Amino acid sequence: MRLVGLVIILLLVSLPAFAAQPLAVWTPGQADGVQLITTVEDGQWAQSEVSGRQAAVLKPDTTPASQFLYFQLTPEARAKIGSDAYLVVDFFDNGFGPVGVHFNSAGNTYQGTHGFMVTTGGKWERALIHLMDAKFQGLQNGGADFRLTCTFGAIPISRLEVYADKPSVRVVSDKERIMKTIGKSLKPKDMYYTFGGEVDDTTAKLYKSLGVTSIESYVTWETCERAGEGQWDWTAWDQTVKALQDNGLKWVPFLILSPAYSTPDWFRAGKQHFPCRCLEHGIDSKIESLWNPHLPKWIDRFIGEFARRYRSTGVVESVLLGIQGDFGEAIYSVSGGGWTFNVPGEYHNHAGYWCDDPYARVDFRAYVEKRYKTAMAVNKAWGTDYESFGDVDFPGYGDGLAKFEAEVPKGDPQVQRRWLDFIDWYRASMTDWSDWWMATTRKHFPQTPIYLCTGGDAEPHHGSNFAEQCRVAANHDAGVRITNEASDYTANFAITRWVAAAGKHYGAYYGFEPAGAEDEKGIVARIYNATASGANQLHDYTPNVTSTKPRMDAQQAHLKYLFNVKKPLVPVALWYPNVDLTLRWGGFIEKAAELRDYTDFDYVDETMLRTGALGKYKVLVVVQGAVMETSDARLIAKWIQKGGRVIVMNVPKFESVEGMPEPEQLLAGAVRVKGWDGLSAQLGKDLAALGLPVYDLKKNGVFGTQIGPKRFLFLNTTDTETGVTIEIKGVTHEAITKPGTITDVKL
């Protein structure tokens, strides 16, 4: 027994000799085998005392932004490390978000891997990071071998150790610290709640704790077949799928093929690459022309290969389609730059008309011939003198196009008609391209939800008609994701409601995505907009929610209001004057946003009108759009005869595109009012007369919507508690809404 005890004592005493020892250690003011670089522009830091320790802290407000701490090993330390390396980092747990690591590997100077989560714990913590396939050669900025990366704020670091073998150190797991910060999360009801960002085992746990159902990834053709035709490489996406499967999350692959960054270099170097060319300058982009006859087979092939690999994994929640433009939305090139240049290099891009190629010109002539039948009819409508359809051309090129566009608002009927025909074709081409993409994807994903990605505000040069995109989506049991929200509720509503209204009308599902950053008020506003609009998907970018504790608190407090309202009760429609806006762009979105502070409403545009949408509403409000087609005025007049009510505010007499008075005569039954107060008063009278609930109708920063026969949802965007009343058939109900929050009122 004495011998056994002696052996145990000897083992315990000698254990430290066998434990892994650091090959390099850095602390502020001391570098032994590894140093923190001070000369890199995007890695500027200062030494400071943080909670009792000296630490390196990234500097705020630098240009470029300081988001990295760069470390350089000595040659002696590099020589002692093989393909596996371990970092032990002492960090102050302040802020919220993932800290990543980029390191020299055998195949990548900036090989990425997860580092650790910062979770607002407010004390010093320790992280252990494993770097696999390392090959340190000092190839990063400033000669660094690896860097810690943080996009959400400073990273106070008091010590970093480098090991060749796994050390025995105690760390509090990311999951444990995440759950301590967030607690138990609610889940959205009958909603897809998607975060955009990279995912691994740790971040997946964070996302799931926040109620997220899926993670979106930018799956471009280039990422899957970069090395050459037929050389498919699914490594990165296999890793993503495994992390999601291991953590009970789903996947939204954003399948992108057409934007410049989405096509492999070898394809752009080949004969079947055919780029967009602008009418303004006659210069090629690197974005594929949607009229390129060679492109469809490559898209079909890419989607097919992707589907064969991942369709049966059970991990795909939905598929998002990136079909065109600089970023993937169903719009033409508007404003590329920055990371969109990473793969193809710089390319010509701007807001304009991207159809100066022979395939587009042939398509335009076919469109005009189908519409007018004879060249004589074209000449009569446009004031031209074409001898045949082979002579038909765009309204202009270069300065000539700009001069023609400047004439459009002046009211010449032939100039107006020619411009409308051109823009109708330009938009219809994008709609047809969307239709083909969704049909092709449905072939490969027969049971999976499919969303078309669209964006912008439907200006003429964007080439989008959101209602038509919803119509063709419905044909394929698909939906539309619109990507243009921010933090202001009225702006979000005004720019997304066309998709929501058309989606309800045609039977397409729909979801919303921010165009960039949002604050905690925006998180609440976006949840409200999704639910009140009847969306079934809400997307956000990870930092928008996780970068600060107030944002996470706002998200967690309001996630219970994120549920799918299949049929919101909206009796009021606002006329979306697409014809008038195409001729004289501007002003409408701002008016729609202001009207929302008085009442909830849907949009009805000309294409929706022609397919019976107005029959679903009781009141039509017109705040812009003096020019309309006579045939559309007749349809509205018939609706008035059946009991529909039209309120017109501050719009001069209606006239046709040809300058004729028929629309004004047909709409003589409309009630004309002056100003918002007059509109609000008339709306109250009409809704009460129709036996419908009367609520809100005040410009006070409190917004209401009816989501059931006796259920209303209110958003209070103010800083004060505000009372609301709901009158139904002479009975008044009252409720209190608290500042900066959503209130669910059940009568």
N, C-alpha and C positions, 0 to 999 in steps of 0.2 A: 504493500500500500504506500510505504514511504517512497518507493521508487517511482510509482505511478504519479504521485503528487509532485515529485521533483521534475519529472518529464513535462507535466502540465505547466509548472512554473517556468521552466526553461522556454517552452513554446510561447507562452504569453510575453515573456521578456523579449524574445527574439522576433515577435510579429512585426514590429515597425521596420525591421531590416528587410523583410520580404514585401512590404507595402510599396506600391508605386510611388516614386518620387518625382517631383516636377523637374522638367528639363529646362524650363525658363519661367521666370516670375517677373511680373510688372506690378509696381505700386507707384502712386504719385511721388515723383522725386527719386525713384530707384528703378533701374532697368537691368535685369540679370538674364541675358539671353533673348529678351524680347523687349521692344520699345514701342511706345505709342507715338505715331508720327504727328508732327506739328505743322507740316508744310502743305497739306492738301486742301484745296479750296472748299470741297464739300465735306470736309472733316475737321472743321475748326472747333477747338475745345479750350476750356480754361480749367485751372485747378481751383477747387472751392471746398469749403467744409460743409458736409451734408450729414446732418443727424449724428454728429460726433466723430465723423471720419473725413479724412482728406480724400477727395474723389476728382476724377476727370468728368466734366459736364459739357455736353455739346452747347455751342453758343447759339442763341436765338437770333433771328432776323439777319442772317448773313446772306450774301448773294454770291454764288448759288447757296441754297439752303444747306446747312450742315446736318446731315442725316447719318453719318458714318464715323465710327472710330476705327482708324486704320492701324494695324499692328504689323511690325516687321521683326522677323526672327534673325538672329545672327547666323552666319554660315555654319558655325559649330553646332548650334541647336538644330538647324535643318538636317544636318548629317546624321543626327541621332534618331530622327523620326521616320518611321516607315509610312505605309499607306493609310494606317489608322492613327488618328491623333485625337486627344481629348482636351477640351478647354474647361477650366473651372473659373467661373466669373462671380465675383461678389458685386451685387447691384442693389441700388435702393429702389424698393418697390413702390414707385410713384407714377401716376398716369395710368393709362390702360391701353394695351395693345401688344402685338407680337414684336419681339426683337429677333431679327434673322441674322444669319451668318453667311457671308460670301467668302470662299476660300479658293486658293489655287488647287485644282485637281488635275488628274492626268489629261483630261479632255476639255477643261474649261477654266479660264482665268478667274471667273466669278461664279464658281459653282455654288448654288444656293442650298441652304438647309435651315431647318428651324433651330432657333436658339432657345428662347424662353419667353414666357408671358409676363408682362408687367400688369399687376392687378389691383393697384391702389391700396395695397396692404399697409403702406406707410412705415415700413421698417426694412432693415438690411436683410437680403436673402442671398442664397447661393444657387447657381445653376451649373449643371454638368452637361456638356455638349459633345457629341461624338461626330467627328469629321471622318468620313469614309472616302477612300480613293484619293487621299490627299497627296499632293506633290508640290511642296512649297518651293517656289523659285523667285519670289519677290516680284511678281508680274503685275500687281495691281498699282493703282495710283500711288505715287511716292515711293515705289518699291515695296509695297506692303505684300504680305503673304495671306492675310485674311482681314476681314473687317466685320464689326458688329453694325447692323443697320436698324435704324429706328425712324419711322416716318411720322410719329405722333408726338414727338417732343424730345426732351433731353434724356440721356441715359447716364445717370450718375454711377460710375464704376470705381470701386476702391481697390480692387485687386484682380489680376488675371494670371492664371497658371496654365502652363502647357505640359501635357504628359504624352508619352509614347504608349503607355498601357493604361487601362482603365483604373482610375484611383478609387480608393474607398472613402467617399465623402458623403455626408448626409445632406440631402436637399429636400425641401418641401415641394411636392409635385405641383406642376402647373394646375392640374385638375383640382387639387385640394384648395389652392389659393383662389381659383376661379369660383368654385362653389361657395367659398366663404364670402366672396365679394357680391356675387349675384344671388345666391340662394336658389330656391326652386322656381323655375320659370313656368309661366302659363304657355299654352300652345294656341296658335291661331286656329279658328274653327272653319273647316271647309275652305281653307285658303292655302295657296302655295306662297311661302315666304322665303325668298331667295336672297342670299348674300353673294356679291361678286368679289372674288379674291382667291388667293392660293389657299390650299388646305393641306394639313398634315394631322397627325394624331392629336396634337395638343390643340391646335386651332379648331379642329373639328369638335372637340369637347366644348370649347368656348361657344361656338356657333349653336350647337344643340342646346346648350344651357340658356341661350337667348331666344329660344323658340323657333329657330330657323329650320325649315324643312329641307332645303337644298342649297347647293353651292354652284355658282355659274363659273364656267371656264371659257376662255377665248380659244376655241379649237379651230385654228386656221388650217387650210390645206398645207401651208408652208411648214407648220409644226409637225405634220404627219408624213410628209414625203419630201423633205428638204434636200436629201443627198442626190436625188435623181429619179427619173421615172421608174416606178416599180419598186423603189427602195423605201418601203414603208417602215416607219419607226414609231411605235406606239408606247415607248417606254414611259414618257412623262405622264400620259393619260392613264396608263395601267396603274401607276403609283397613286394618281388622284382617285381612281376608282377603288383601289384597295383601302385607302384612308377613309373614304366615305362608307364603304361596306363595313369596315371594322367599327365604325362609330354610329351606324344606324341613320345615316343621312343619304339624301338622294342627290342627283346630279342634273344640272341644266347645261349641256354642252351648247355653246354659241358657235354654230357651224358657219364659218365665214369663208367665202370665196368670191372675189371680185375686187374688194379694196386692195390697194397697192401692196400693203404689208401682208396680205393673206395668200399671195401667189408665190410659188418658189422661183428662185432666180433662173433655174433651168427652163421653166415655162416661159418667163418673160423674154428669154433669149431666143425662143423658138418662133417659128412662122405662124403659129396659131394664136399668139398673143396679139390682141388688137385693142389698143387703148382708146379711151374717150379723148375727144379733141374739142376744144371750146370754140364757139362761134365768135367770141370777142377777139381772140388773138390768133386762132388757127394753130395752137400749140397742143401737143399731146400731153395727157396726164399719164400716170402709170396704173390708173384704175382701169379695169376691163370695161370696154363698151358693152352695154347690155344688148346691143344689136349684133355683136360678134357671133356669127353663125357657128363657129367652132366651139364656143364656150359651153353650151348645154351638156355636151357629152362628158366634159371634164367634171362638171358639177355633179352630174348623175353618178359618175364613177366614184368621186370622193365620198358622197353621202352613202353610196352603196357599201364601200369598203368600211366606213365608220360603223354603219349599221350592223354589218356582219360581225364586227368585233365586239360591239357593246350592247346591241339591242336586247339580247337574252340575258344580260347580267342582272336585271331587276333593279339596277341602280339609277336608270334614266327617268327622272320625274317628268321632264318635258324637253323639247328641242327648240332652241331659238335660232332663227335664221338671219344671217348677216349677208345681204344680197348685193349691196351696192355702196357707193359713196366713199367717203374718207374713212369712216369707222365701222360701217356695216349696216346702217339704217337704210330703209327703202326710200332714199332720196339721193339726188346727184351730189357731186363734189361741192362742198361749201367752204370748208376751212380746215384742211389737213395741216399737219406740222407736228413737231415734237416726236413722240414715239411712233407716229405713222410713217416716219422716214427711216425707222430702224432697220427694216429689212431691205426695202428697195432703194434707199437713198432719197434725196430730195426730188420732188416732182411738182409740176405746175398744178396749182389748185387755187380756186377762188369761187365765190358765189357767182353763178352764171349759167350758161346754156351749153351743155356738153353733148352736142349732137352733130358736130362738123365732121362726119365721116360718111363714106359712100353708102354703107349699109343703112344708116339712120336716114339718109336722104331718100333712099328708095322706099323705106317704110313710111316716111312722111307723105310721099306722093301717092302711095297706095291708100293711105288714110283719107287724103283729100278726095281722091277719085271715088272712093266708096261713099263719101258724104255728098258729093255734088254731081256725080255721074258724067257731067260734061265740062269741058274747059270753059265754055261760054258761061255756065252757071257760076264757076269760080270767079271769073272776071267781073261778073255783075256784083257778086258779094264783096269782092276785095278791091275793086277798082283797078285791076291789072289787065294785061293784054296777052296772056299766054295763048299760044297756038295749040298746045297739047299738054297732057299731064306730064310729059317728059320735061317740060320747061318749068313746072311748078317748083318753087323754092321757098326757103325760109324768109322771114320778114327782112333779114339783113345780116351782114357780117361786119365785124369790127366796129368802126365808128358808125357805119350805116345802121347796125342793129341798135346802137344806143340812141341814135336820132329817131328811129322808128318808135322805140319804146317811149321816148319822151313825148311823142305825138299822141299816144294812146289816151291819156287822161283828158285830152282837149275835146273829145266827144265826136269826132268824125265817124259816122256809122261804118264806113268801109274799113277804116283803120281799126276800129274796135272789133269788127267781125274777124278780120284777118288775125289779129292778136289772140282773140279767144280760140280760134281754130288751132293756132300754133300751140298754145298752152294746153288746150284739151288733148291734143296729140301727145305732147311731152309728158303730161300726167298719165294718160292712158297707157303709154309705153311702160312706165314704171308699174302701173297696176297689172298689166299683162305679165310683166317679168315676175312680179310677186305671185301671181296666179300660177305661173309655171313652176316656180320654186316650191310652192306649197304642194302642188300636185305631185311633183317628183319626190319630195320628202315623205309625203303620205304613202307613196308606193313602198318605200323602204321602212317606214315606221307606221304600220297600219293601225296600231292601237294607242300610240303615244300622243299626248297633247303637243301641238306644234304652235309656236308663236312666230309671227312675222315681226321683226324689229323695225320700228319706224321712229321718226323724230322730227325736230324742227317745228315750225309753225305754219307750214303749208303755203309759204310764199310761192309765187309762180316759178321762180328759178329752182326751188327745191324739187319740183316735179311730183309732189305728193297730193293725193286726195284721200284723206283718212277714211271717209265714208266708203269709197270704192275699195280701199284696201280691206276694210271689214267685210264688205260684200263678198269679195272673192275668197277671203279666209273662211267665211261660213260655208262656202261651197265644198270645202275640204275638211269640215269639222275641225277647223283650226281657229286661232285667235291672233290678236295684235298686241304687242308690247310697245308702248310709246315712251320715249326716253327723254323727257324734257322738263321734269319737275325740279323744284328747288325748295325753299323754305316758306315762301309766301303762299298761303292757301288760295287766295283769289286768283293769283297768277297761275298756280297749278291747275285749279279748276278750269279756268278759261282755256287753257292750252291742251287739256286732256279730255274735256267733255265731248268733243266731236267724236272721238274714238268710242267713248262709253255709250253715247246715244246711238251711234251707228251699229255698235256691237249688239246692243239690245234689240235694235230694229231687225237686223239681219240674222241674229242668232250666232254671232261669233263671240267667244270669250275674249277677255282683255286684261291687261295688267299695266302697271305704271313703274317707271324707273327714273331716278334723278339724273340730271345732266352733269352734276358735279357735287359740290359740298352742300351740306345742310346742317342746321343747328338743332338744339333740342326742341325748339318751337316747330321747326320743320318736320321733325320726326312725328310729332302729334298731328300736325296738319296733313301729312301724307297718309297716315293711318286712317284719318277721317275721310280724306278724299277717296281712298280705295274702297272703303266700306260703303260710304254714301253713294258712290257711283256704281256699285254692283260689280266691282272688279273681282277676279278670282286669283289674282297674283299681285304681289308687291315685291319689288326688287330694291335692294339698297347695297351700297358699297360699305364694306366692313368698317373703315375708319369713321364713317358718318355716325355710326352708333357707338363704336367701342373706344373712341379716342378720348372721351371724358366721362367721368362718373355722372354728371347731370344728364348727359345724353342717354346713358344706359338706364338711369332712373326713369327718365321720361318714357323710354321704350317699354320698360318693364311695367310701368304703371298703366300704360294704354294698350298693351298687346291684347287685352281681353276685348277691345273694341274692333279688332281685326278679324272680321268674319264675313262670309260671303252672303250678301243680300241679293237673292236671285232676281227679285222684281221690285226695285225701289219705286215708290208711288210719286211720279212727277207729272202733274197735269199741265205744266207750262212749257212751251217750246220757244226758243229764240231763233229767229230767222238767221241762218248763216248765209250771207249773200255772196256766194262764191263768184258769181258772174261779176258783180260790182267790185269785189276785192281784186279780181284778176285784172280789171281795168284800172282801178285806183287803190292800190294796196295801202293799208294802214288804218289805225284807229279802232278797228273792231274789237280786238282782243282786250284792249283797255276798257272799252265800254262793257263788254261781257263780264269782265272782272268786277266792275263797279255794280252792275246789275245783281251779281251774286250776293252782295250784302243785303239785298232786299228780298230775294226769293231764290229758290232752287229751280233749275230748268235744264232742259236738254236742248241740243242743237238740232235743227232740221235744215239741211241744205237742199239744193235743187235736185240732186240725184236721189236723195232720200224721199223728197216730196213726190217724185215721179214713180216711186215704188210704194206709195201709200202710207208713209210714215206719219203724216199729219193727222191721220185718223185716230192715232193713239193719244192725242192731246186735246185739251179743252180751250186753251188760250194760246195764241201766237203773238209774240212781242217782236216788233221790228224797230231797231235802233240805228240801223245803217243799211244802205242798199237801195238807192233810188233807181238804179238801172237793173232791170230784170227781163227775162224772156217773157214774151206775151203768153206763151203756152203755159208757163209756170204760174203767171198771174191768174189764168183761167182755173187752174187746179185749186189755188187758194180760194178763189171766188166760190167754187163749188162746195168747198169745205165750210165756208161761211154760211152758205144756203142751208147746210145741214145742221147748223147750230154753233159752229165754231166762232170764236171771238178773236178779233185782231186789234191790237193796240199798237199804234205807231207813235214813236217819240222823236221829234226834231228831225224828221226826214222830209226833204222837199218832195214835190210831186213825182210819182213813179213814172218812168218812161221805158220804152223798149230799147234794145241795143241799137235799133235803127232810128232812135229818137222819136218814136211815135207815142201818142198818149194812151193807148189801149190799157196798159197796166193800171194807170191811175183810175180810169173809168171802171175797170173790173173790180178794183178794190175800194170802191166808194163806200162799202159797208164797214170799213175800218174806223175805229175811234182814234182820233188824233189828240195827243196830249203834249204839254210842254214841260220839260224837265223831269228829274227823277221823282220829285214829290208828286207831280201829276200822274206819273206812271204808277207809283206805289198805290195812290188812292184808287185809281181805276182797277188795278189788279185786285185790290181788296174787295171792291164792289162785285167784280165778275166772279171771283172765287166763291164769295158768299152766296151770290145768286144761283150758282151752280151746286150749292150744297156741299162744297169742298172745304177742307180745313183752311183756316186763315191764320197764319203764324209768321213770325219774323216781320217782313215788310218795313224794317227800320234799318237805317245805315248806322250800325252801332258796333260792328266787329264781332257780332254773334251770328252764327250761321246755323240754319236748321234744314233738315230733310226728313221726309216721311219714309220709313222703311217697313211699315206694316199698317194694317187698318187702324190700330190705336197705339202705334209706336213711332216715336220721333227721336232723332239723334241730333244733338246740338254741339257745336264747336265754339267755345269762347276764346277768342284770340286776344282779348284785352287783359289788363292787369287788375280788373275789378270784378267783383261778383255782380251778376246781372240777372234780373228776372225776365222770364219770357212768358207769353200767353199764347194759348192755342184755342181758337174759337171754332167749334163744330156745330153747325145748325143752331146757333143761338146760345150754346153752352160754352162757358169759358173755363179753361183749365190753366193753372199757373205752375211754374217750376222755376227753380233757381239753378243757374249755371255758374260754376266756379271758374276763376280766371285760369287761362292757359291749359284748359282741359276739355275733355269730351263728357257730355252728360246724356245718358240714355233715359228717355222719358216714356214710360208705359202708362197709358191712361186706364 
